Amino acid sequence: ASRNLFGVPRVAVTNIVPGVAAYQFKSATDLNAVKEYEVCFTCHSTWTTQPAGQSNLAADFNTLNPSFHPIEGQGKNLNINALAFANGWNAGKMMTCTDCHTSDDPTVRGPHGSTYQYILKKQAIANSARRSVVMASTELCFDCHQFDTYANTASSTTVRNYSRFSGSQGHAYHVGSRRYPCYACHETHGSTTLPNLLVTGRSPGLTTYTRTATGGTCVATCHGSESYSVTYPR
């Protein structure tokens, strides 16, 4: 996850425990290759004084976390069916911040501005209560994750089973039929406590989640305790 950047101030991290990292500032005179996320961490981590409410991305992307998008290191959930991904992505591939945060105009380089909130290249509505419309196939999540697998109830059973959480009430049912966006149950960057980028405390969303060797059990704001079995091994 490196760009060909040199002579740029940045903040390197050493991960200590989940959600906790030690920082090392590297000045522009350090001409070693720069990892793109290190540049982002100069503002988007607790190395500096962050505005109230801003996420500490060094904590979110910590590779000791139970789950994270693979910015600092390869992800932990490496057995995901390759057909569950879109546009050439796979479970072992690394990504950079600018895979999501960049101009909405592909002719403009860098995360300098976008018509979408959070300087995203495509729309991603961070609102768990969004129930008026089904997520569109053009939204940001589906730039990497297969829309027909995770959100299209008209897809075949085979295609929906590319997700481990499938069946008649799996991902496609929750997103495509019940109209819960990915945000209702999943963190964007990483989780210091839960696997699969899951998050609790949103409404609608999960109240508790317990992972098992063959599936999991969740209690949600929209239903009581429900268990599921994975479509294929982790």
Residue pairs with C-beta under 8 A, 6 or more apart in sequence:
1 35
1 36
1 37
1 70
1 71
1 72
1 94
1 95
1 96
2 33
2 34
2 35
2 36
3 34
3 35
3 36
3 96
4 33
5 33
5 34
5 36
5 39
6 31
6 32
6 33
6 34
7 28
7 29
7 31
8 28
8 34
8 39
9 25
9 26
9 27
9 28
9 39
9 42
10 25
10 26
10 34
10 35
10 38
10 39
10 41
10 42
11 23
11 24
11 25
11 26
11 38
11 41
11 42
11 45
11 47
11 58
12 23
12 24
12 25
12 26
12 35
12 38
13 21
13 22
13 23
13 24
13 38
13 41
13 45
13 58
13 62
13 72
14 21
14 22
14 24
15 21
15 62
15 63
15 64
15 72
16 22
16 64
17 64
18 62
18 64
18 65
18 66
18 192
18 193
19 59
19 62
19 65
19 192
20 59
20 62
21 45
21 58
21 59
21 62
23 41
23 45
23 47
23 58
25 47
26 32
26 38
35 72
36 96
36 97
36 98
37 57
37 61
37 71
37 72
37 96
37 97
40 57
40 97
41 47
41 57
41 58
42 48
43 50
44 50
44 54
44 55
44 56
44 57
44 58
45 56
45 57
45 58
45 59
46 56
46 58
46 59
47 58
50 56
55 189
57 189
59 190
59 192
60 68
60 187
60 189
60 190
60 191
60 192
61 68
61 69
61 71
61 72
61 189
61 190
62 68
62 72
62 190
62 192
63 72
63 73
65 190
65 191
65 192
66 76
66 191
66 192
66 193
66 194
66 195
67 75
67 76
67 77
67 187
67 190
67 191
67 194
67 195
67 196
67 197
67 198
68 75
68 76
68 189
68 190
68 191
68 197
69 75
69 95
69 188
69 189
69 190
69 197
70 93
70 94
70 95
71 94
71 95
71 96
71 97
71 189
73 94
74 92
74 94
75 91
75 92
76 195
77 91
77 195
77 196
77 234
78 91
78 92
79 91
79 232
79 233
79 234
80 90
80 91
80 164
81 162
81 163
81 232
82 90
82 91
83 146
83 149
83 159
83 162
84 145
84 146
84 149
84 150
84 162
84 163
85 91
85 144
85 145
85 146
86 142
86 143
86 144
86 145
86 146
86 147
87 143
87 144
89 144
89 145
95 144
97 111
98 110
98 111
99 144
100 120
100 121
100 140
100 143
101 111
101 118
101 119
101 120
101 121
102 110
102 111
102 114
102 119
102 121
103 109
103 110
103 111
103 112
103 113
103 114
103 119
103 121
104 114
104 115
104 116
104 120
104 121
104 122
106 121
111 119
112 119
113 119
114 120
114 121
116 122
116 123
116 124
117 126
118 124
118 126
120 140
121 140
121 143
122 138
122 139
122 140
122 143
123 136
123 138
123 139
123 140
124 139
124 140
124 141
124 183
125 139
125 181
125 183
126 183
126 188
127 181
127 183
128 180
128 181
128 183
128 184
128 202
128 203
128 204
128 205
129 203
129 204
130 179
130 181
130 183
131 179
131 180
132 179
133 179
134 151
134 175
134 176
134 179
135 141
135 142
135 151
135 175
135 176
135 179
135 181
135 182
137 147
137 151
137 152
141 150
141 182
142 150
142 151
146 159
146 162
148 155
148 159
148 160
149 155
149 159
149 160
149 162
149 163
149 166
149 171
149 172
150 163
150 171
150 172
150 175
150 182
151 171
151 172
151 175
151 176
152 159
152 160
152 172
152 176
153 172
153 173
153 176
153 177
154 176
155 172
157 166
160 166
160 167
160 170
160 171
160 172
161 167
161 231
161 232
163 170
163 171
163 172
163 231
164 230
164 231
164 232
164 234
165 171
165 228
165 230
165 231
166 172
166 231
167 173
167 228
167 231
169 226
169 228
170 228
174 180
174 185
175 181
175 182
178 222
180 204
180 205
180 222
183 202
184 202
184 204
184 205
185 198
185 199
185 202
185 205
185 206
186 196
186 197
186 198
186 199
187 194
187 197
187 198
187 199
188 197
190 197
191 197
191 198
191 199
194 200
194 209
195 211
196 211
198 206
198 209
199 205
199 206
200 206
200 207
200 208
200 209
201 207
202 221
203 221
204 220
204 221
204 222
205 220
205 221
206 218
206 219
206 220
206 221
207 218
207 219
207 220
207 221
208 218
208 219
209 216
209 217
209 218
209 219
210 216
210 217
210 218
212 227
213 234
214 229
214 230
215 227
215 228
215 229
215 230
216 227
216 228
217 225
217 226
217 227
217 228
218 225
218 226
219 225
219 226
220 226
